[in-house]
Amino acid sequence: MFRFIDNDLRRWQESSRRKPLILRGARQVGKTWSLKEFGKNRFESLVLVDLERNQPLRKLFDGDLKATRICADLEVILQQKITPGKTLLFFDEIQACPRAITALRYFYEEMPELHVVAAGSLLEFALEESSFPVGRVQFLNLYPLCFAEYLEAIGNAPAATVVLGNPAAISSVVHELLRDELKRYFFIGGMPDAVKAYLDNNSLRDAFEVQKEIAESYRMDFVKYSPKVDRFSLDSVFTSLPQHIGKQIKYARLGEGFSGLVLKKAFDALCLAQVARRVPSVDPSGLPLGATASAKLFKALMLDIGLLRYLSGMPNDIEYAKSDLLAIYRGTMAEQFVGQEMLVAQQGSLYYWDRQAKNSSAEVDYLAVLNGKIYPVEVKSGATGSLRSLHLFLASFPECGNALVFSDRQYADLPEQKITFMPLYSAFAATRSE
């Protein structure tokens, strides 16, 4: 599967300022696969150190953390030569050995010419047990396959090229074909194993089975969050989140029988594990948007639209039969999709606008920063006359860019209203920051 992360990995490999790299992301988004392919394709050799499966290897980090000593021991144990400039040294599941995270500092200081990468989930929990090499490592984040990556994975590279191109140039025939494929993506999602299961037998049911397995594996992980977070509250929040996508989050609504503080801890833990994503409200009067991010006013996204489908319990036959993509699961799927695409396009930074007033509240679904300018983003099916909050935003913040409205329609530009209608499938391309 082609992943956009491949380009970032190449840039890291060639950088003169390279440091050991940690690839972060939720479980089963493809971190190990991407780094193994990177090692095979870009280096003469790949040395894989799996710290979860091969527990004896953790003992290498019990003594001193001298990089040359660790490499020498690995060469003996794994019977592989580690050659700086030619070898990719890959520590997989590094969260299983917190001292290995600390050791990355010494690889940077003592062996800067060696390419060192690591991958892991639940890293924040592991870091509490060990010191973190601040300033000695770099990070990249991997998400589920976005729609363009999905199209590449199913063998439709021309469609991926179109989705990443100019939406104004897309014919009505191609538009309908992309809509049909996007509906399938709504239900399959972007978890690599779910996409592969669909491809193997051209079966949505097979993809659904994988989604169930992934969700259950996440639940099994909840025990690793203990004792700081109650695993039953984690399950409650995990299960209820699909009903709250696109809405302001109130902790008390995320589970019954738990206090607000317990539910807050559970939600925060799911965000740390990247199973859920907090989308804060901000003041769009200036940059950076994160400087005004509200700690109390926020929405949430699920990691993956396919997992959202599974956890929602929606009747698949009824929802899949709907012709309007904005109508599927009451519009929640479309808002999740646009947010999920923007999260990748905006390099992990995602916000929205919420105007709290006694007599006139208003909300804009998302905000995109493009070329140093803020653009309001809405996910809507109606005509421009129904976009009251968007018009209020444009009037309140005239220095912002034109509004981007993602809908089930083809491209349409309304410069007199400062609004551009975009097809849903263009969400990544239209909001991609350079």
N, C-alpha and C positions, 0 to 999 in steps of 0.2 A: 504493500500500500504506500503510495506517495503521500508524504506528510510535509506540510509547510515548514515544520521544524527542521527538516533536512537542510534548508538554506541557512538557518540560524546556526546549525552545527558546523557547517562549512566555514562560515564567517568566524566562528570561535576557533576552529582549527588553524586558520590562517592569520589570526590576529597576533600582533606583536605584544599586546597587553594581556595575553591569555593567562588565565588562572584555572585551577581545578574547577570543573563545572558540575553543578548539581542540577539534574533534570527532575523537576517536581511535577506533581499531578496526582489526581486521585488514583486509586487502584484500578487496574485493568483498562487504562486509556492508551496503552501501547508504549510505555516508557522503555521497557526492556527491549522490545522488538526494534524500536527506532535506534537505540544506541548500539545494539548488536549489528544491525544492517550498516550503520555508519562506520563501525569498526571494520567490518568485512570489506566495505566498498572503498574506504578512504585510507586504510593503513595496511601495512604488510602483515601485521599480526594483531590479534585481539586476545587480551588476557582477561577472562571473566572471573570475578571473585564474588560468588553468590553467598552473602553473609547470612541469609535466612536458611537456605537449604543445607549449606555446608558449615554447620556450627563449629567444627574444630578450627576453622580459619579465624574465628573471632579471637582465639588465644594469641594470634600474632600481634594483637594490639594491647595485650595485658602488660607488657613491659615498656621499654622506651619506645617512642614513636618516631625514631629516626627513619627517614624515607628510604635511604639506601639499604638499611637492615631489613625493612619490610619487603622491599623488592627482591633482595637476595633470598629471603625465606620463601617467598612466593615462587620464585624460579625453581627451587628445590621441590616444593610440595606439588606444584602444578605441572612441573616438567616442561616449562615454557620459558623462552628467553624474553626478557623485557628490555627493549632497546629504545632509548629516547629518540624521538623523531620518526620512529618506524612502528612503534607499538602503541595501541590504545589500551590503557589500563582502566578497566571498568569494574567499580564496586557496586554491585546490584543489591537492592534491599538494604541499603546502608543504615536505615533506621534500626535494624536489628543489632547493630554494634555501635553505640554512641561514640566510643573512643575512636572508631574509624573516621567519624565525621571530624573529630578534633585533629586527627592525623593529616587531613587534607592541607592544613596550614603548613606542615613540614614538607609536604610534596611541593608546595608553592615556593617555599624558601630554599630548599635544598636541591630540588630537581625540577626547576622551572621549564626545562626543555622537554620533559616527559608529558605527554597528553594524558590527563587523568579525568575521568568522568565518574559520576555516581548517580544513582537513581533511588528514589525511595518514596514511601507514602507515610503519612502520620509523623512527619519529621519533627514537627513542633513538640510532640509528646516525647520523642527520643531526646531532643535537645535539652530538656529539663534535667537530664541525667549526666550531661557532659558539657564542657565549654565549647562554644561555637567559634570557628575561625573567622571572626569578623574582618572584612577587608581582604581576606585571603582566598575567597572563592567567588565564582560567578553563578548566576541562576538563569535557567530557562524554565518555562512552564509548558506542559503538554496538556491539551484538552481533548475531548472526543473529536472524531472527525467532523469537520464542518461540512456544509453541503457540497462545496466544490471538491473537497477531498473524497467525500462519499462517491461522487460521480466518477472520479478517477478510479476509485477502488472497484466499482462495478464494471469498469471497462468502457466508460463513455467519456473519454478525454475531450472530444469536441464539445460536449455539453458543458464540461467544466470550464473550458476556455470561454464559452459564451457567457456563462454565469459571472465570470471574472471580468467581462468586458463592459462595453457601453450598453446599458439597458435600452437606450433610445433606438438602437439599431436592430433590436430583436423583432422578428416578424411575428404575426399573430399565431402562425402554425407552430413555430418553435416555442413561443410563449406557452401554448397549451401543453406541449410535450414536457416542458420544464415544470409546469404546475403539477402534472401527473406524477413526475418523479419526486417532486417535493412532498406530495402527499404521502408517498411511500416512505420517504425519509422521516416525516413526522412520526410514523409508527415504528420504523426500524431504529432510528436514532443513529448516533455516531460512535457507539462503543465498538471497537474493532471486532470483537468476537461475535457480536450480534450481526454486524455487516457481513462477516464471513459466513455465518450460519445461513443468512438469507441467500448469499451467493451460491453456496454449495448445492442447495436444492431448489432455489428460486421460491423459497417458502417463508412467508411472514410468520407462520406459526413457529418455525424453528428459531427465528430471531426472538420471538416472544419468550420461548423457553430459556434462551440465553439471558435475556433481561431478568427473568425470574431468578436465575442462578446468580447473577451479579448482585442483585438486590439482597438475596439471602446471604451472600458472602460478606456484604457490607454489614449486615446485621450480626454476623458472627464476629466481625471485627470490633463490635461495640464493647466487648469485654476488655479490649486493650485500652479503652478510654478510662477504665476504672483505676483507682477508686474516686477520682476527681469528678466524674460525671456518672450519674445513675443510668445504667444501660436501658432500663425500662422507659425512662423519659426520652432517651435517644431514639428508641423505636417509635415512640409516640410522635415525636417531631418529624422524624424521617417519613412516617406514613401519612401525616397530615399536611405536609408542605405542598403537595400538588393542588390542594384546595385553596391555597393562598398565593399562588403565583400571580403577580400583577397587582396585588393588594398591599397596603401598608401592613407590616407585620406587627401583631399584638401577641406577646408571648402567651398570654392566658388562653388564646384561641388555638394554640398548637398542641394542647393535650389536656385531658381532664384528670383530676386527682393529683396534680403536681402544682407546686407554687410557681409564681412567675420567675423567681430566681433560679429554680431547678431547670425550668424550660429554657431560660436564657443560656445557662451553661451548656445545655444540650445543643441548642442551635449554634452557639459559638464553636462547640467542638466539631459539629458537622461542617462548619465553614472552614475550620482549620484543616480538616481532612479533605476539603474541596469537594465534598459530596453536595454541599449547598453553597450558594454564593450570596453574600449581602450586597445590595445595591442601594447606597445611601442617597438621600436627598441633599442637594447642594445649592449654593447661591451662584447662578450663572453670570454674575456681573463681572467676573474676572477669572483669570487663570493663576495657578492650577486649580482645577475643580476640587481636587482632593483636600485642599486647604480648608474648605468650608463644609466638608462631609459631616452630616449629622449622625451622632451616635444613637439618637432616639427615633429618628424618622427614616425608615428604610423599607425597601421591598426585598424580595428574595427570588433567586432562580434555582432550579435543580441543576445538577451536573450535566444531565443529558436528557434530551426530549423523549428518547425511547424509554428511559427509566421513569420519566414523568408519566408516560402512557401506562406503564405497568402499575405503578403505585397508585395512580388515580382510580383504577378499577373501572374505567370507562367501558361501555359496551362497544367493542371494536366494530361489530357489524354495522351498528347504527351510525357511529361517528365516521367510519371510513366511507360510508355511502353518501355523506354530505358533499355537495359539489363545491361549496364555498369554503376555501381553506380557513377563512376568518371565523367560520361558524363551528369548526371542530373544537369540541370541549369548551364551548362558549367563548372562543377566542383566546383561551389560555395557551393553546399550543402555538399559535402564531406569535404571541408575545414572548413565550419562552424561546421560540426559534430565533426571533430577531435579537433578543438579549444574548443568547448563546453565540450567535454569529458575531455580534458586536464585541463580546468579551475577547474573542480571538483577534478581531480586527483592531481593537483599541488597546491591544497588548496588556490585557488584564485589568484595565481601568474602566469601570462602568458606573454611571450615575444617572439620576433622574431629577426632575424639578417638581416640587410640591409647594404650592402657595396656600398656606393656612390662614384664612381670614374668616371673620365671623359670618359675613354675609355672602362671601364670594370665594370659595375654595377652587383651586384649579390644579391640574397635574399634567405634565408632559412625560410620556413613557420613559424616554431615555435622552441622554445628551451625548453627542459625538464631538470630539475635538479633531479638527482637520486643518492642517497648515496654520496652526496657531489661532484658530477661530472656533467658536462654539456653535454647534448646529443642533436645534431641537429635532427629536425623532419621535414620530407617532406610529402606532400600529392600528390602522383603522380600515373600515370597509365603507364608511359613508362618504357623502359629498363634502366639499370644503365647508359648506355652511354649518355642518355639525361639529366642526373642529374648534369649539369655543375656547378651550384652554390653550390651544396652539395659537390662535389669533391673539389672545391675551398675552401670551409669552412674547410673540413678535412685537407687540406694541410696547411691552414693558422693557424689552431688551433689544432695541433697534440695532445695536452694534453686532448682534449675533448674525450668523449666516442664515440663509433660507432654510425653511423647514423641509425635512425629509419625511414623507408619509409613505409607509410601506403597506401595501394593500394587495388584493387579489387581481388588481387591474394591471394593464400594461403601463408603460412609462407615459407620463404626461407632465409637462412643465407649465406652471401658472406664475410667470414672473411678476405679474401685477399684484398677486397676493403673496409673493415670496414663498411659494409652496411648490415642491416638486413631488409628484406621485411616483413611487418606485414599486416594481414588483417585489414580492417578498423574497424571492430567491436572490435578489441583488443586495441583500442586507450586508453581507461581508464586503463586497467590492465597493459599495457606496460609502462605507464608514471606515475603510481601512486607512490607518495612519501610517505614514512612511517612517 
